[in-house]
Amino acid sequence: MSSLSQRLHLGVQQKQILTPGLVQMVTVLQLNRLELKDMIRNEIAENPVLEEAADAVEELTPEEVQALLERERQAEPADQAILDSVGPTEALQAFDAPSDGDIAQDGASAEVALETGAAPVAPEEPPKSEPDPFDEIDFDSYWDNYLDPGFRSPASESVEKPSFETFLSSPVTLSDYLQSQLSVLILPDSARQAANSIIGNLEESGYLTTPLEEIAVAEGLTLDDVRAGLKAVQSLDPTGVGASSLRECLLLQLEARGSRDSVAWKIIHDHLKLLETRQLSQLAKVLGRPPEHIKIAVYVIRHLDPAPGLRHSTAGARQVEPDVYISKEGDDYLITLNDDEIPQLRLNGEYKRMIDREQEPNKDVRNYVKERYASALQLIKNIEQRKQTILRVCQSIIRRQTEFLEYGIDHLKTMRIKEVAEEIGVHPSTVSRAVANKYSHTPQGVFELRYFFSEAVQGPSGSATPLLIVKRRVKKMIEDENAAHPLTDEQITARLQSEGIQVTRRTVAKYREDMKIPSTHQRRIRA
């Protein structure tokens, strides 16, 4: 029986470790322009060594300030030439600005001199008296300001004014929109309480999936009170909110238009499945109506809103600002990074001098400054490396996608991240992060940088056709098909193969599903 014992073993092991600097470099690389701007703002607030170059004031030593003052006291060479030519007395008189009284007296002296033929005599200057400080106060202006109705004391002027952002409009949510309408309705307190609870349980689409029984138990109300609250909510705009299913939502909208028991109402109420499969001839036979009435009813149903709450629940338009501008000048394409409003960083000189001093009274402070200084240098380096990586990736994109930039999407070529990474000498993950969530402004419009990378499909004569182009061709075939006899996946596959694009039926079905195109059976319209 062997005994267990503790022993120490020494071994050499090699493994990759991500340093904090490398982690920051990877993080900075995958940020887009807006995210980078926010990140730099946060770093400036946290790191005292960093400051904006535009806001930084150049610090001067006392010796540099004294040299500037001495330079101001020295006359310019051009001024010295003028002084030498006119003499010191005339130069001083030339720079003395006469007053209005002096001008009048000089004019009179000149007239007397012209009549007598004698040279004009300069008038004697009156003796200057010391100004009275009391006369220098403008009491009239002071009392006018004091008695003016708009006068404000310094204390009142220093009151903090509201931010301009408080006057900006904010998007109205579905809940806010419904609550504003509910507040003007006359309802019993129990029904109003139930309506408020129902509004709080609505989904973004406007549907109510929470059972009424659960709402009654949670609010301590009766089921009749909850039903009264639901009726009040369903009477609000947009019509159809508070419905528990698509059928109920569409029926509420038709009833609000006074179309209860109409052909469209009957189709939704009793034959929604036939409508989903577009069996219009079967609907006409079941309802005993001519096909023209069925087509009109279907047209009305198509203009109903299946998700009425989304118009108030969806987020605003996504803000996209190009990170790169690709423009053409002559025969060459120019790449310009969009650095507008991105703070330009520099290091604070005072902290640099603190590190350079050998003797620092507080060792902890000096170590902290050294750590912050190294972090600031690493950030500036990573930002510059991000810029160079994006530029090199864009240069590779231009070399490979010149025809796309010249003629449009139909001339897009296949391009893989691995190929670009080998060309610029980096890892594929670096290229993937460099193009993530970044947009480029090109002569053909604004495109995401990742848009230029596409998988290859075997094309004509053994060439590679981009996956995006194949999907566009599939979509174009379906758009041009006969609605009564839509193309099957097999027929689309045969057409692509006749063009030299080697794909299978399963691949075509996958492309169609990716583009959210219904199947052949769902696209067929029976007359």
Sequence and secondary structure as in RCSB ss.txt:
>XXXX:A:sequence
MSSLSQRLHLGVQQKQILTPGLVQMVTVLQLNRLELKDMIRNEIAENPVLEEAADAVEELTPEEVQALLERERQA
EPADQAILDSVGPTEALQAFDAPSDGDIAQDGASAEVALETGAAPVAPEEPPKSEPDPFDEIDFDSYWDNYLDPG
FRSPASESVEKPSFETFLSSPVTLSDYLQSQLSVLILPDSARQAANSIIGNLEESGYLTTPLEEIAVAEGLTLDD
VRAGLKAVQSLDPTGVGASSLRECLLLQLEARGSRDSVAWKIIHDHLKLLETRQLSQLAKVLGRPPEHIKIAVYV
IRHLDPAPGLRHSTAGARQVEPDVYISKEGDDYLITLNDDEIPQLRLNGEYKRMIDREQEPNKDVRNYVKERYAS
ALQLIKNIEQRKQTILRVCQSIIRRQTEFLEYGIDHLKTMRIKEVAEEIGVHPSTVSRAVANKYSHTPQGVFELR
YFFSEAVQGPSGSATPLLIVKRRVKKMIEDENAAHPLTDEQITARLQSEGIQVTRRTVAKYREDMKIPSTHQRRI
RA
>XXXX:A:secstr
                   HHHHHHHHHHT  HHHHHHHHHHHHHH TTEEETTT      HHHHHHHHHHHHS 
 HHHHHHHHHH HHHHHHHHS   HHHHHHHHHHHHHHHHH                GGGGS HHHHHHHHHSTT
   HHHHTS    GGGGS     HHHHHHHHHTTS   HHHHHHHHHHHHT  TTS   S HHHHHHHHT  HHH
HHHHHHHHHTSSSTTTT SSHHHHHHHHHHHTT TTSHHHHHHHH HHHHHTTBHHHHHHHHT  HHHHHHHHHH
HHTS S TTHHHHS        SEEEEEETTEEEEEE  TT   EEE HHHHHHHH S  S HHHHHHHHHHHHH
HHHHHHHHHHHHHHHHHHHHHHHHH HHHHHH GGG   B HHHHHHHHTS HHHHHHHTTT EEEETTEEEEGG
GG B EEE GGG EEEHHHHHHHHHHHHHTSBTTB   HHHHHHHHHHTT    HHHHHHHHHHTT   HHHH  
B 
